[in-house]
């Protein structure tokens, strides 16, 4: 099943340092593998990521296909990263769409 993990750049950095997304991290599960369901799950995760920001920053959503939605997710299973390309104001009602980043670009996002 495909999961979407809402976080921030600081959260992403912590996951990279530990090598995994912990089982306690919030995750949104797509109800099926249709494009509509996956988009809805991504949008919900983006909203949840905005709620994690206390001030201007970047929303991040990690995407992984997993067997157990409640288990820790090794960073090697992360398939894609969706993130803001610039800092956003989480209080803004009209937030931009997240950009797509390959996992090889995580270091650049954190840099």
C-alpha positions as CSV (number, residue, x, y, z in Angstrom):
1,X,0.0,0.0,0.0
2,X,1.1,3.6,-0.7
3,X,1.6,5.9,2.3
4,X,2.2,9.6,2.5
5,X,4.2,10.9,5.5
6,X,3.7,14.6,6.3
7,X,6.8,16.3,7.8
8,X,9.0,19.4,7.5
9,X,12.6,19.8,6.5
10,X,13.7,19.4,10.1
11,X,11.6,16.2,10.3
12,X,13.1,14.9,7.1
13,X,16.6,15.6,8.4
14,X,15.8,13.6,11.6
15,X,14.6,10.7,9.5
16,X,17.7,10.8,7.3
17,X,19.9,10.8,10.4
18,X,18.1,7.8,12.0
19,X,17.7,6.0,8.7
20,X,14.0,5.5,9.0
21,X,10.6,7.1,9.5
22,X,9.5,5.8,12.9
23,X,6.3,3.8,13.3
24,X,4.9,6.7,15.4
25,X,5.1,9.2,12.5
26,X,1.7,10.3,11.1
27,X,0.9,8.7,7.7
28,X,-1.9,9.0,5.3
29,X,-2.9,5.9,3.3
30,X,-4.3,6.1,-0.2
31,X,-7.6,4.3,-0.2
32,X,-6.7,2.6,-3.5
33,X,-4.1,2.9,-6.3
34,X,-6.1,5.2,-8.5
35,X,-4.6,8.5,-9.4
36,X,-7.5,10.4,-7.7
37,X,-7.0,8.5,-4.4
38,X,-3.3,9.1,-4.4
39,X,-3.8,12.8,-5.2
40,X,-6.3,13.1,-2.3
41,X,-3.9,11.4,0.1
42,X,-1.0,13.7,-1.0
43,X,-3.2,16.7,-0.5
44,X,-4.2,15.6,3.0
45,X,-0.6,14.9,3.9
46,X,0.4,18.4,2.6
47,X,-2.3,20.0,4.9
48,X,-0.9,17.9,7.8
49,X,2.6,19.0,7.0
50,X,1.5,22.7,7.0
51,X,0.0,22.1,10.5
52,X,3.5,21.0,11.7
53,X,5.0,24.4,10.8
54,X,4.9,27.0,13.6
55,X,6.3,29.7,11.3
56,X,7.4,30.1,7.6
57,X,9.0,26.9,6.3
58,X,8.6,24.1,3.9
59,X,6.1,21.3,3.9
60,X,7.5,17.9,3.0
61,X,5.6,14.7,2.2
62,X,7.4,11.4,1.8
63,X,5.9,8.6,-0.3
64,X,6.5,4.9,0.1
65,X,5.0,1.6,-0.8
66,X,4.9,-0.6,2.2
67,X,3.5,-3.9,3.4
68,X,2.6,-2.7,6.9
69,X,1.3,0.9,7.1
70,X,2.0,1.0,10.9
71,X,5.7,-0.2,10.8
72,X,8.8,2.0,10.7
73,X,9.8,2.8,7.1
74,X,13.5,2.5,6.2
75,X,14.6,5.5,4.2
76,X,15.5,3.1,1.4
77,X,11.8,2.4,0.8
78,X,11.0,6.1,0.3
79,X,10.2,6.4,-3.4
80,X,9.6,10.2,-3.8
81,X,9.6,13.4,-1.9
82,X,7.1,16.2,-2.4
83,X,8.1,19.5,-0.9
84,X,7.7,23.3,-1.2
85,X,10.4,24.8,-3.4
86,X,10.4,27.9,-1.2
87,X,9.3,28.7,2.4
88,X,5.6,29.2,2.8
89,X,3.4,30.8,5.4
90,X,1.4,28.0,6.9
91,X,-1.4,30.4,7.8
92,X,-1.9,31.2,4.1
93,X,-5.2,29.8,2.8
94,X,-3.9,29.5,-0.8
95,X,-0.8,27.3,-0.6
96,X,1.1,26.3,-3.8
97,X,1.3,22.7,-5.0
98,X,4.3,20.8,-3.7
99,X,7.2,20.1,-6.1
100,X,8.3,16.5,-6.8
101,X,11.8,15.5,-5.9
102,X,13.7,12.2,-6.5
103,X,15.2,10.6,-3.4
104,X,18.6,11.4,-4.7
105,X,17.7,15.1,-4.2
106,X,17.1,14.8,-0.4
107,X,20.6,16.1,0.4
108,X,19.9,19.1,-1.8
109,X,16.6,19.8,-0.1
110,X,18.3,19.7,3.3
111,X,21.4,21.7,2.1
